[in-house]
Amino acid sequence: MCRNIRVLHNFEPPATPDEVQAAALQYVRKVSGAAKPSAANQAAFDKAVAAVAAATQELLDALVTTAPPKDREVEAAKAKARAAERYGR
């Protein structure tokens, strides 16, 4: 599940709230061991996702770097090339 969490720092344009939310959801799914919580655990699950998303956004807002921002399309192409080499496609 966590392999879907992507680096969100130092991109142009910056990470969107949806990307932060998706990363938080993946993290909580991994930690809880549940892709979809039971009805009894839904409130706790949703609260945890909101807390992780808030902490993630706070972290991204506080991080500083002197490196130039990365281009999402260029990084996606690099990842695709690495995958093709790894899986022989």
Rosetta blueprint (number, residue, H / E / L):
1 M L
2 C H
3 R H
4 N H
5 I L
6 R L
7 V L
8 L L
9 H L
10 N L
11 F E
12 E E
13 P L
14 P L
15 A L
16 T L
17 P H
18 D H
19 E H
20 V H
21 Q H
22 A H
23 A H
24 A H
25 L H
26 Q H
27 Y H
28 V H
29 R H
30 K H
31 V H
32 S H
33 G L
34 A L
35 A L
36 K L
37 P L
38 S L
39 A H
40 A H
41 N H
42 Q H
43 A H
44 A H
45 F H
46 D H
47 K H
48 A H
49 V H
50 A H
51 A H
52 V H
53 A H
54 A H
55 A H
56 T H
57 Q H
58 E H
59 L H
60 L H
61 D H
62 A H
63 L L
64 V L
65 T L
66 T L
67 A L
68 P L
69 P L
70 K E
71 D E
72 R H
73 E H
74 V H
75 E H
76 A H
77 A H
78 K H
79 A H
80 K H
81 A H
82 R H
83 A H
84 A H
85 E H
86 R H
87 Y H
88 G L
89 R L
